[in-house]
Each structure stands twice: as C-alpha cells, then as structure tokens.
Amino acid sequence: MPTKEEMMFKNANSIMVVNKDFEIVYNSRFDTKMGNSPYDKGYKNLFEMYPSLGKNNSSIVKTMSTGEMIFRDAQEFADTKGRVYVTQNLTVPLFREGKIVGVVELTKDLTTAGHVEEKKEYLKSLSREGGFRPNRENNEKITFDDILTLNEDLLNTIEQAKVFALSPNPTLIYGETGTGKELFAQAMINYAAGPKQKIIIQNCAAVPENLIESILFGTTKGSYTGAENKKGLFEEADGGIFFLDELNALPYHVQGKLLRVVQEGTFRPIGASKEKKVDVKIIAAMNVDPIAAIEKNILRKDLFYRLSGNMLYLLPLRERKDDIEYLIDKYIDYFNGVYDKHVTGISEKLREFFLTYDWEGNVRELKHVIESMVSMSREEVLQFSQIPIYLHSKLKDVKGFEGEKRKLEKDEDDNIVVDFGNEDYDLRRAVEQVERSLILKILDKTRGNKTKAGELLGIPRQTLKYKMDKLGISDKE
C-alpha cells in the first residue's frame, strides 16, 4: 500500500521551487493558471504571487523554518488576481552543507467550480494590503479595527462605511490602486447585519470580456454552441453579498444588465426567455476617477448615479502623511517576523524621503518597498542605499534628494573601468567590459546570489546566467 507521500510524487500536477529568501525560482503553475511567467509580471516573491499565504497557513514557510517534510491534504490560498486554489501539497526541504537553502513543493490541484463561495477566504488575506493588524490569525474575520490609520479623514470614511454596510443599498468604493478598497469591502461584509453565508467576489478585470456576462448572469442550454444550464454568480449570491472589484473593467453593455439588477433586482440569463429575481447586497470598487471614466465611456453615467448614493473615497497615501511613518513601523514589525530579521527602524534621511515621496502605488507600494528592504537587510537600521533600484530614478523628481541620487550613481559606477589599452576603441568590446564589470560588482554585493543580482540589474535570473556564460564569468568568481 503506497503512502500518501508516494502517491503525491506520482500524481502531482505542478511543482514550485522557492529559495530561502522566499523567492520563486521555478513555478510550473503559471503555464496554465497565471497565463504568463511570474518573472514577466514581476511576481518573484512567494508572498507577492500568493498574497493570502502567511506564516500560519503556508506549508512552505513551515518547512523552511522547521526542515520537516510536510503533507497537507487541502490547502486553500489565492493568487495575486484573486483566483482561489485548493491543493494537496507535499513540501520537501532542500539542504546544502546541513543548512536549508529552499524547498520544493509538489502540488495536486483539487480546485473545482464548487469552490466559488470559498473565495471569501481570499478577502481575509487582503488585510495585508491597506494597513493591517500583523498578528491576527488568518481564520479571524477582518473588521474595521484592522484598518490601521491615524488620518482623521480616513477615520471618518470608516464611520461612513459602517453606516453603508448596514444599508441594503449598493456601495461604490473609489480609490487609487493600493489604497485598501478590498480591505474596506471585507470589513463592510463582516459588519453587515443578517446572514452572510453567501459571499461572492469577482474581479471584473480577471475575466475575458466575452465570458464575463455568462459568468455573472448564467446561461441556458442551447443559447450558443456548447452552452448548458448554468447559474451565474448573481444567482449564487442571492440572499447574500456580491463584491465586484474593478468595476470599470466591466464591458459597457454588461453594465446595462448590472444596472437592472441594482434598480429592480432582476436579470435574464443568456438565452433565457424569463427573468430571475435576486436579493443581493452589491459592493463595487474601482481604481479610476468615476467622472473621468464616464467622460471616456468606460462607465455608464446612469449606473454611476445609482451607485454613488453610498460612495466611499479612499485618500491616497500622499494625502495622509501622518499614516506613512505609522505604517512603516507596522510593516517593519511584520516582515521582521516573516524573514526572521531584527530591523529596528529607518535612518532619518530615508524617513525624510519616504515622507516626501509621491507613493503612486500607495500603501501597497510602501508595503513592497519595506518588505524588499527588510528581507535584504543585514543591519538593524534601514539605510538610503538599500532602497529598491527602481526608486533611484525617482530621486530626481523629489526636491532635496539630488545629492542622494548622485551618491547612489557613484556607488553603482564604482570599479566600472573600461580598458582602452593599445587604443582599442571597439564598441562591442567596450560594452562587454562595462557589462562584465557591473555584473561582477552586483554579484559581489549580493554574495553570488544570481536571483537578487538579476533584480538589481533589472533582468531575469536566466538572462543574467546567459550573460555570465557569454562574458566568461564563473559562479565562483
């Protein structure tokens, strides 16, 4: 009789390799689930690609910290697009010279259409985006207390959201990317009165335009080739709450059917002759200015007016400076725990820059910057020199930090010397010299870690390895 571990080795349909810094070295799932390589999309970190994972619910984290091989029969998690998976996992540690250097996870996908309602688990993970309480267990409900802010305007918005949560009328949440719209939605869902056993979440941007209507409103057999009688998500949500994220991505003609649901509580499945009636509390969110969306014919004016009666606007981080320092401290504490670091704070010059910087990605960007710096830091105080490389180019746009940009540029250019011995001005050879010098310098800075070196250079690890082979740079050099 084979053991469950042996069965996993035989039946696994995907594999993921993660190094000790929780960077995804290889992941076969993206071929079918993500649609593109995680390196193409920038999701190199496990917690970025699968934001619902944490120390308490990830077999990878547990194996990395204990060195044990772990079998899990049904692990639930969501990817960065909100798609929920239920998997059977076997997680195996990788050792080098007695130390854990990473893990390999074999996965058998158990996800079925019946897991639609389980997407509510995904919302529980979103507390990591717009301010969060770091030590809450994943199985606890997100509440308004988890929205951490010192800003008076945002505190007033929270009080508004509590009132809207108790109303049967729809709510529209508007805010830039990364301001915490999903977190507000989850808090409203858990604050609402009455039964909440039916909670449906749909990201409108995550579904192809030609499928979204059938997914929302259902189909009848014979309405088109291959169509079957199938319930839509609105029918699934009857008697509960439906959260529509990125409403502005919903096709214009489908917005007309949504308006009918909002106004009259009725809709007609594709190909049906009769209408169906539902009682659904709708919460919608969008990350573009509604008025601008109307002017560009992205959003129906009549739908906006119907939703705007209960509307919440979430201030961008640059307009609530009092929250920047507050969240920096919270994220440092949190990622100290994730990466087993002991960072105590940031330098005064870096703090000044963070308070001046525009934060176009809002709280989500701040989170990723702090995570990157804490995970790479070998010091107790984060320094200016440790900011992610993409921020270097931003320094010229922030008044008073031109000197810091010059220092970073000088540091990057140190030891990069082109040798023009014998007056050899061959351009190709000169470029190769500069490339070789820069790669050697970055590899030295990352202590030979090619994944981190590739990140600093802005190229995938595979491209870096190709260039090293081409330029004759050995792994031990």
Beta strands, then each sheet from edge to edge (+ up, - down):
strand 1: 14-19
strand 2: 24-27
strand 3: 70-78
strand 4: 84-96
strand 5: 99-109
strand 6: 171-175
strand 7: 199-203
strand 8: 241-245
strand 9: 266-267
strand 10: 276-277
strand 11: 281-286
strand 12: 311-314
strand 13: 345-346
strand 14: 381-382
sheet 1: 2+ 1- 5+ 4- 3+
sheet 2: 7+ 8+ 11+ 6+ 12+
sheet 3: 9+ 10-
sheet 4: 13+ 14+
end
